[in-house]
Amino acid sequence: MTTNGLSTLEATGLSWEREDTHWPDRLSRWAAELYMTRQSRGIAEVCDDAGLLFEGVRTAEVDGWAYMAVVPLGGRPRKPPPNWLMPLLVRVVPDLRKRIATMRRLDRADYWRSVVDDWLAEDEAALLAEGHRFLDTDLSELDDEALADLTDRAWEFAERAVKKHFHLHGAGISEIMRLSMELNRNHGFTTAELSGLLTGLSDTTTGPAEAQAEIIQLIRDAGGEDTLLAAATVDDLRPISEDVDAALTRYLGSWGRRALRYEVAYPTIAETPGQLVELLRAQFRRPSPSARAADHAELRTDVERRVLAALGDTAATRDRIERARQAFPIREGNETATVALPAAALRSLGLEAGRRLTSTGHLKEPAHVFDALPSEVDAVLRSRPVADLAATAAARHAARTAPVDERPPMRIGPEPVLPDVSAFPDDIRESVEAVLWFSSKAATVKTGIPDADDQPTTDAAVTSAVSGLGVAPGTYEGVARVVLDESGFDRIEPGDVLVCPITSPIWSMVFPLVGALVCDSGGPLSHPAIIAREFGIPAVVGTEDATTRLEDGARIRVDGSSGAVELVG
């Protein structure tokens, strides 16, 4: 492990975290361009547009591993000013004054509500259509110059889409977090309890699994069970019936086009259709789950009744609940349009360029295109010289995919210190605290501010093999299946307990197989918590080390209320 990159990050004074949640492996050059460069630029623009009181998120690499750090105003961490000085700073520091004025202007205009309305009315559909247009283009008909032009437009589209992704997070924080924070701190609702107000609304989260269930039912209706059990590829299933054929085409044309990772070099679902057959076969063998929709509706009604009792059954309270319910599904559901399709479009264009550059000797293998800089690929397509690209890309590919002997540390620099916002004006303090509260609930960040989630540790959690935060109720006993990334999906058997570092919306395709969930990372509003509640399975997150302490194949019992994970036998 080189020390130069570590010392460079240390010198910034920022608190850097290795970003294993989205990038568990070394980055390709195309992923680095999309996420390290363009996404960071988009986050900074969103922070400025929304008046957030930090500059953005800085990204960096150490030996290909991704790191991220929150950048305070001014670009460097400073000793917090005393509270008595803050009212003066709010008036005289230009950037601070401008951002506070922006926050207030957007709040008065009910801006974040309009963001949600626009997304539901047209923005999502427009982004999805744009992404599909890239994927529907017959690239073989384009000459090299036209392919380079289209790839430029795809990069612009991807950058615009990832900016929208974080813009929508702002809407979620505004609409959901203020309500949740008030109920959590002032009325004793835990975040997991509050989530019942919103559970069952994330159609996009459960969409892939529902589409798989539809295919299985059509196979059953046509008497094609034996064909499914013997199938090796998707094409083996198509002759079962015209309806099955059409459903498979719909699945691969919508969900199948999504990227499987936040890594452009990784295949999409459609490129690995054998995996879909295995998922369908495993889901077929498992008994059908109970009707979750009715259970979710009953839970939402019960929690809504309790919220109205706490805050008062007024039109204003009901409006806050409705706004939260509109915004909540967007946080997870936007990823197909804002992340997965743009990445898949770039991958499709990259593979076409890789095939062409391999045929002309500019690359040794088509897959090496993702280890060439996008600017290098663009130059070759436009007939500009790039020296030794084949050797350079091959060397980068070998370094990226080499066995890992040692990973850099999880944290570089000081422990993160959350700001004291108590001296800010009341309206600004509430907005900033909502951001900080969201950070603490979406991950395992500690704010130091007591709330209803600070429950005493139970005896079961103390004596268990692993313990964390129970975020989806219920108890389940099954076989632990330790899956470190998407390449392990085909090892999951029906009824397994999925033990993993973290999940992303892409993982929803395997959840019909899972009996319970245990994650190293996450909080009560993280993706694994949300998706577990949507699928009605017990879940424990924030264990820190479940993937290293639990052996693959061990029989374990998961308590999604206490947070205890016990070995059985």
N, C-alpha and C positions, 0 to 999 in steps of 0.2 A: 504494500500500500504506500503510495507516494504521500509525502508530508507537505509538499508545496501547496496543494489545493486546500488542505486543512488550515495551514497557517494564513493563507489568503483570506479565508472566511473568518477566522478568528480576529484578524486585523480590523474587520468592519465594526466590531463591537456588537453586532446583532446576534440574536439567538436563532441559530439555524437548526432545523429539524430535517432529518432524512425522510423523504416523502415515500415511504414504503406502501402507503395506502393505495396510491394510483400507479406507482412505478416500482414494483418489487424487484425489477431487474435493471441492468444498465440500459440507458436510453440509446435508441438509434438516432442518427442525425436528423431525420425527419420528425421524430417525436420531440427532440430537443428544440427544433425550430418552431413547432406548433405550440408546445406547452411552456418551454422555458423562455422563449422570446416573445411570441405573439400573444399567448395567454397572459403573461405578466404585463405586457403593454396594455392589454384590455382591462385588466384589473385596476391598473393605475388610472385609466380613463374613467372607469366606473366610480372609483373613489372620489375623483375630482368632480365628476358630473353630479354625484349624490351628496357632496359636501361631507363625506366621511372624514373623521379626524385622524387619518393616517394616510400615507402616500400610496400605499399599495403593498404588493407582495413581491419581494425580490427572489429570483431563482438562480441557482448555480449548480454546477456539477463538480463532483470529486471522483475521478476515475470512471466517469460515466454514470455515477449514482446521483439522483436528483435531490437537491436540498432546497428548502424554502424558508424565508424569514419575513416577518411583518416589518415594514419600514415605517417608522414614525415620521411625523411632520419634520421637515428639515433634513431627513435622510439618515440621521445618526441618532443612536440612543443618547439621551441626556438625563441628568438628575432631575426628577420632577420638581417643578417650582412649588414653593409653599402655597397652601390654599388661599392665604390672604392676598397673594399676588395675582391669582387667576382672573378675578373680575377685570383687572387692568389689562392683562394680556389679551383677554377676549376682545377688548376694544382697540388695542393698538397694534397687535401683530397682524400684518395684512393677510397672510394666507389663512390664519385662524379665523379672522373676522369674515373673510370671504366664504369660507366653508360653513360657518355657522349661519350666515345669511342664506346660503343655498339650502341648508337643511330646513330652515324655517319657511322659505318660499315653497319648497316642495311639499312640506306638511300642510301649509295653508291651501295649496292647490289640490290636495288629496291625490298627489302624483302617483304614489305606489299603487293605489287602487286602479288608476287608469292603466298602469303597466300590466296588471293582472287581466283587466278587461280586454286590452289590446291583444294580449297573448291568446286568450281564449277565442277572441273573435276572428283574428286573422294572422297574427305573427307566427304562431306555431305552424299553421297550414302553409304559410309562405315559405318558411325555412325548410319544411319537409319536402315541398315541391321542388325547391331549388336543389336540395341534396339529391333527390331522385333524378333530376335532369342530368346531373353529372354522371350518375351511375347508368343512366339509360343511353348515353351517347355511344355510338359505335366508334370506338377509338381507332379501329383499323382503317377507317376512311380518312383520317387526318394525316397530313404530312407532319414532319417533325416541328416545323415552325408553329403550325396550328396546335399541335399537342402542347408545346411550351406555353402558348397563349392561354389555352384552356387550363393548364396547371396553375398559371399565375392567378387566374380568376378563382380557382378552387382554393388557393391559399388565402386570397382576400375573403372569400366566403367563410372559410374556417375561422379566420381571425374575428370576423364579425359575429359568427355564431358563438364562439367561446366568450366573447364580451357579453353577449346577450345572456349566456348561462349565468354569469355572475350578477348581471343586472337583475335577473329574476330572483336571485338569492336576496337581494335588497328588498324586493317586494315581499318575500316570505318573512323576513325579519320584521318588517313593519307591520304586516297584517297578523302574523301568528305570535311573534315573540312578545310583543307588549301585553297581549292578552294572557299568554301562558305565564310570563314572568309575574304579572300581578296576582294571578291565582296561585302560583307556586309559593310566592313569598308571603303573601298577605292572607291566604285562605287555606293553606295547608295541603293543597293538591300536589301530589308528586307529578313529575313530568310524565312518567309512564301512565299514571291514571288519566292525566289530561289528554294523552294521545288517543284515548277512547273516543274523544269528541270528534276525531278526524279519521279514525281507522275505517278502512273499507272504501276510501275515496280515491286511492291511487290506482286507477285503471291501467295506466301505462306500466306501473311496477309489476302488476300481475298479468299484463297482456300476453307476453310470450307463453306463460304457462297455460293461460286460458286457450290460446290458439292451439297448443299441443293437445289439450284435452278435447278440443273440437275434432282434431284429426283422429284421435283414438276412438271417439264415439262413432265417427263415420266408418272407420275400419270395422268396428263391432257391427254396425248396422249392415255392412256389406258381407259379413261373415269372413273377414280377412285376417282373423287372429293368427292362424297358422303361418300365413305369409309374413306377417309382422315379426313373429318369433324367429323366422328363418332368414329374414332380409339382411343383406349386407350393405345395400346402398338405398338412397331415397328412390332411385329409379325402380327398384324391386317392388316398391309399394304402389307405384302409380297405376299398374293394371288392376288393382283391387276394385276400383270403381272410378267413374268420372268425377264424382264428388271428392273422393280422396285425392285424386290427381289435382283438382282445382285448389283444394285446401293446402296441399303441399306447395303449390306454386305461389299461393297468397302468402304463406308463411315465409318462404325463402325470399319473396319479393319485398317483404316489409321487415319483419324481425330478422330474417337471415342476412340482410344487408348491413346490419349494425356491426361496428367493430366489437371485438370480444375483449379488448383491453384498451387502455389509454396508451397504446403503442401502435404506431402506424405500420410497423413491420410485422405485426401479428395477424394471422389469418382471420377473416370474418367467419360467421357461422355458415354462410353459403359456400365457403371454400372448404369446409369440413363437414359435408353432409352426413358422413357416417356417424358423426357425433349426435346428430339429430335422431337418427335411427335408434341409437343406444338409449337416448333420453325417452323416446316414445316407448321403447320396449320396457324400460324400467318403470315408467309411469303406468303402463298397461298392467303390469304385474301387481301393482299396489292397489289396495281397495280404494274406491272413490271416497274423497273426503266429504264430510258433512257439508251441508249448504252454509258456506261462510257468510253469504250476503245477509241472510236473516239475522245471524248472530251479530254481525257488525252493526246492522241497523238498530238492533235492540240496545247494544252497548252505547252507540252514539246518543240515543234517546235518553238513556239513564244518565250519562255524564252531562248532557245538556241540561237536564232537570236540576242537577246539583250545581252547575255553573250559574243558572238563573237564580237559584236560591241564594248563592253567595253574593252575586253582583246586583241582584234585583231584576225581576222579570219586566224589563222595559224594552221599548223599540230599539234603543241605542245598544243594549246588551245583545239583543238578537241580531242586530246588524253586525256587531263585532264577530259573533259566532259565524255568521254566514260568510263574512269576508275571509275569515281564517279558513273556512272549509273550501272556498274557491281557490285560495292561494296555496294551500297545503299540497295538493297533488302535483302542482307545478314544480316543486322543488326537486322531486325525483323524476317526474314524468317528462321534464324538458330535455333530458339527456339524449334521447334519440335524435331530436332535431338539432340540438346545439353542440353535441360532442360526437355521438356514435356515427351518424351519417356523414358529417364533414370529414371525420377521420377515414371512413370507408371510401369516400370519394377520392381523397388524396392517395389512399392505398391503390385504388384501381388505376389511377393515372400513373402512379409510381411504377406499378408492375408493367404497364405498357411501355413506359420509358426504359425500364430495366431490360425488357426483352429486346428492344431496339438497340440499346447500348451494348448488350452482350453480342448481338449479331455483328456489330461493327468493331468489336474488340475493345471497346471502352470500359467494359466490365467483364469480370470472369464468370459471374452468375447473375441472373436477373434479380435475385433477392438482395444482392449487394447494393442495389440502387438506394436502399434506405440508409446505408452507411456512407453514401456520398452526400455532400452538402447539397441542399436543393439548388443553390446557386451554381454548383458544378454541373448538375444535371441540366439545368436551364442553358448553361453555356454550350454544352455539347450538342443539345438539340438545336441550338441556333448557330451551329457550325463555328463556334469559337473554341480555340485550343484550351485544353486543360491537361497539364502534364501529369503523366503516370496515374491517371484516375483509377485504372483497373487495379493496380498494386495498392494504391492508397485505400480504396474502398474495401478491398479484400483484407487488408491489415486491420482496418477498423472493425470489420465484421468479425474477424477472429478474436479480437480483444473483447468485443461486446458479448460474444456467445461462449467465451472460454469458461471452464469450471471456476467457481468462486472459492478461493482459498480464504479470503478475509474481506469482510465488508467494513467500510468506514463507520465511525461511531454514529449512533442515532442523533446525538446533539453535538453541535460545535458552537462554542461561545457560552455566554452566561445563561442561567435559567431565565425563561421568559418572565417578565414582571408586568402584570396588568396595571394600567394606569388608574390612579385615584381620580374619579370624576365627580366627587362629592361637591366640589366648589363651582362646578359649571352651573349655568342657569337651569332651572328645573326642566324645561322642555328639552334642552340639549342633553342633559344628564340622562333623561329617560331613553332617548334615542341611542346614546352611546352604550348605556347599560344593556339595552336589548341586543346590540351586536355582541357584547361580551358574554351575555347570558347564553346566546345562541352558540357561541364558540365553546362554552363549557358543556353544553348539552349535546352538541354534535360530535364532540371528541372527549378525550379525558383530560381536558384543560381545567385547572383549578382556579376559581376566581377568588377564593378566600371569603366569599360572601355567603353566610349561612342561608339555607333555604330548605324546603320540605323534602328534598332528596337526600339530605344528610341524615340518613337513618342509622341507628345503631347496628353494628355487625351482629348477625345471628350466630348462635352456637353451631348451626349447620355449616355456615360459611367458614367459621374458624377451623373446624375439623375436616373440611372437604379437601380433596386433592387440589382443586383450583377454585378460586372464588373471584367474583366480579360484581357487576351491576345487573340485577335482574330487570329486564326491560320488556318482556312479554310473558305473561303468567302461564302457569301450568307446570306439570312435572312429567318428564319423559325419560325412559330408559332404553338405550340402544347402543349400537356399536359406533365408537368414535372413528370418524374418517377425517384424517388430517390432510387438508388440501391447501397448499400454499399459494396457488394461483390457478388461472383458468385451464391450464394444461392438465390438471388433475380431475376435471369434471367427469371423465369417463370411468373413474374409480368409485364414484358414489353409487351405492346400492340403495334400493327403496328402504326407507326407515332408518338410514344412518343418521348419526348426529354429526353435522358438519362442523368441524373445528378448523378455523382459518384465521389469518391475520385480520382481515376485514372483508366486507363485500362491497360491491358496487351495483348499480342498477342492472348491469349486464348479467349478473349472477342469477337474476330472477328466473331464468330458464330452467335452473336445476332445482328450484325450491319445491316443486311438487313431490320430489323424491325424499325430502329431508324431514326427519322427525323432530329435530331440535337443532339449535344453533349456539355455538360458543365462539367468541371472537377475542383476539388479543386486544384490539382497539375498540373505540366507539363509545358513544354515550346514548342517553335515552332518545335523542333526536337524530342519531346517526342512521345511515342506510340500513345496516343489519337490524337495528331495532324496528325501523319502520316496516321493512319487508317481512320480518318474523310476525309482527302483529297482523299484517295483511293476509298472511297465509295461516294464521292461527296456530303457530308453533311456539313452544317455550324458547326463550333466548336469554343468554348471559353474555354481556360485552364488557370491555375494559378489564379483561383478566391479566393483561400484560404478557403472559407467557404460556397460555394454554397450548399453543402449537408445539412448544418444546417440552412441556411437562406431561402432556397426555400422549400415550403411544397409539399409533394407528392400529385399529383393530381391538383396542381395549373396550370393555363394556362399561358404560358410565351412566350415571343418573343426573339429569339436568333439572334444577329447580329455577324456573324463570321468575319466581317472586323473590326468593331469598338471595339469589345470585350464587348459590352453591352448586358445584359440579363434583360429584363423588364417584370414586371407583366402585364397581359392583363385583363382589366375589373376591 
